[in-house]
């Protein structure tokens, strides 16, 4: 028995090792400093990047909007994608636990009673009798080369993949909810600004109409103002359509139907920009991004599958035993004369299989190489996402500052054109052109204002969303039977690192 135990420690195939993080110190080719501020109410203070800072697990709360927080909580509570991800994780864990049964002996028992009648033969009359049978069969496949253990390892890696798919679901859902709420707020502000401009243009048209009635201005001025008003009014339905569709999108993220929209919304003017923005160290990003961790789990599963394929090419050793008894009466069922038993051992090895096992192994090796390449691609995309977000935040502040200045200049130009028109210094097309310029400047400033918020959301999303600082798993994802001592999650090679390993990594880097 000790020999078998010693052999069971042999596991063929490569052991999984977590790929190294990219050897870089930052995400851009130059340093990051403070972004510029702006003169509007939500951007008077500049945002700044804090390298190595941790990500707030409830990052959406940094916008200081109770309604935004309520939206996110409702989405997490109600959206079916979250429940689906929880159940997918549970199914993967149950599958891994089921696979662990292959390390234990398989025992089956059976019992039967048969009532039989024999036919008469010559002088022997027919007879009726009862035969009782009971048996216990035991079979055990020795996992000498670790094929079963590698298969269990692969199943737990698949469960890890589902775990990070759950985190990806949370991250995508929360980011989509916040972005949709911000887009709704932006469109609402654009609609309000457009309606204000329409009111001003209607008032202006009324004044010009009165002047025309008095013969003070030509009809062309009235027609010019009517054209400007009509053009401005034509932009309103498009904005209203966009907002209606955005509201439908938001309702879907909240787990509601469009008809269940109760009108709750976030006002752009009530939001606050987070001033200190975290920038995770590159070595920490690969442990924080759910998509990278999911790709890592897939790579781990592929590594274990190579070991399974190699083990299948080696001899398979099985033990079996049987204990049975037969008797005509229950009292004699376990008597010494009625008992039969057998013990057997077997070794099987395929000698010729047309190359099936070899090419199966080679296919698993190719799959590993494919998953390794996909992992590297995922890392590159993740770093690109962070770099894009950092650049966007840098230039968003400058864009808002410029748009705010443009709006003020357009407003001053419009006021001047209107005064000059009253004195006859300019014709009315000049006023009309100034009105359109001011309208475009107002809308552009609102869009730039909202973009600062949405790109801040993109940064938190690109950094992983802080899932390691909160608990997203619920009872829906937990298996009904706890993992046993043979190959539970704790014994799978180190890919289960989550909150602890991220924090330890940061301590070491500091």
Secondary structure, DSSP 8 states (H G I E B T S, - for coil): -HHHHHHTT---S---------S-S-SSSS--------SSTT-SS--EEEET----TTGGGGG--HHHHHHHHHHHHH-HHHHHHHHHHHHHHHHHHHHGGGGS-EEEEEEEEEEEEE--BTTB--EEEEEEEEEEEEEEEE-TTSHHHHHHHHHHHHHHHHHHHHHHHHHHHHHHHHHHHHHHHHHHHHHHHHHHHHHHHHHHHHHHHHHHHTTSS-HHHHHHHHHHHHHHHHHHHHHHHHHHHHHHHHHHHTT--GGG-------GGG----SEEEE--HHHHHHH-HHHHHHHHHHHHHHHHHHHHHHHTS-EEEEEEEEEEEESSGGGTTSGGGEEEEEEEEEE--S--TTHHHHHHHHHHHHHHHHHHHHHHHHHHHHHHHHHHHHHHHHHHHHHHHHHHHHHHHHHHHHHHHHHHHTTSS-HHHHHHHHHHHHHHHHHHHHHHHHHHHHHHHHHHHTTTTGGGS----GGGS-SS---TTT-GGGS-S----HHHHHHHHHHH-
